[in-house]
Amino acid sequence: MASNSAAVAVSTFDPKNAILVVGQHVKTGLYNRGLGYVTAIHGEQNPASVGSFSGGIAFGGSASFDIVFLDGSVTNRLPESILRGVQWQILEGVASEYEIALAVAQADSIREQKEKTKAAEKAAYQKKCDDLRTAEALKHLNQEEEYSSKRAGKNIRIQLKRAFPSVKFSVRMDGHNSINVGWTDGPLKEAVKAIVGCFQCGFYDVNEDYHGIKSTPFGDVFGDVEFLFFNRDYSDVAIEEAVKAVNSKYAANIAELEDDKKPTVENYKNGSSRLVVVPGIEKDLASLIFSEMLKWDGLQKTVLIPAEDSQKSIIEEHTHTKHGFQMFIVVNPERVARDVFMAQLDAAKALGGWYSKKWGSTPAGFAFKDEAAAKSFAADTFGHDDEPTPPTKPTKKAQPKADSNTADKFRTLADKMQGEIDNKLANRLTNTPKRQREAGAARIEGERLKRTQEVLLKLADLHDAGTVPEVLKGIRSKKAVYELVGEKMDSS
């Protein structure tokens, strides 16, 4: 029987050893580029020398290739070792001169369009910057500071003071690309972020697990930082309000607790409420209190100004325990809203006064160096100007006595610390967990040494002036200062 089967042509093309030509079809999945044509070959090809270490790192080859892809992208000077590697395919087909010219023309058109788009975007970006520089609503912000992060810090302070004039904020740089914003009670964290969040240029993409930086016209003009952290602390007033909220919201559940385990400010502060699980909720008491604090708006809090007289303010004469001058304190017996208190404080400052916290036998109140100013403030604010009442326990005037020897000693110790501080705060490698821990520990130690140095210099000034507070007179060495600042950090 005769066979009718047709002969099948077998390709002899060997991509591994083939000498490529202009127009050679190549393909890659990188960046979704797909099929492309070789448009130029530089150097002499040597496919036999191409190889890889463990199938990954390519080596060998002597030539490089220019390639145009049908999607309009272009790759120039691609090494031979890469083209003959695992991420590329060398195909048997060869494009004609017309096909190559068509692909190159398309790539040029796409490149030109991208350049036009980029130029238009740059012009629009610049216009936004120019508009911000001349915006009437933003004229109060700083544009002169040279460094972006410092400019951002200044403007954050400005914005917070305008938005929350009754709240004292701490805005501190942490390195060159991070700012920490802190305050006590005051507005909710979300409200603060809404005001100054625009100064952060760093972002984190959850889907890509990627942290990056994005420039904005606002950041270019008014400054920005990569990281912006917010830390809201809470006073006893905040804790008390949160305790009240917990007692009200979970009254039936709280009733099942023993009296000494029920929510109080003291139990929250000493940590014992963490060990109390609320029946029916199965959450510890401290978590419930903290949750209420997070939701509490400190701008609505009231301020208690203590006094012995519950009917009217009184004026007491005291000696300033640190500087030794006489001062007259107007003590308000009433609890007032915070906005009222801030108005009173502004009135006191206008007369050269300030608000003094309770210290020993010295009461809290509005303090003045001038007796007439204290009387004027009392008359304008509370409607009377009683004669100053001497303190229950008269304070003894301080007798300043300079100690230049100790001052010189502390300054010398502080100066010698600079080299060690610079070493501890210097940038370090953090490319491994161990190095990250070591860098973190060094920075913490550097900050503590820096605080030690600052306290030594301050103590030197106090010894020169003879005004060292009684509680600090026993400190005579760098070690004592180092331990003191460490205790302060641990307790905060």
Order of alpha helices (4+ residues) and beta strands (2+ residues): beta-beta-beta-beta-beta-beta-alpha-beta-alpha-alpha-beta-beta-alpha-beta-beta-alpha-beta-alpha-alpha-alpha-beta-beta-alpha-beta-beta-beta-beta-alpha-beta-beta-alpha-alpha-alpha-alpha-alpha
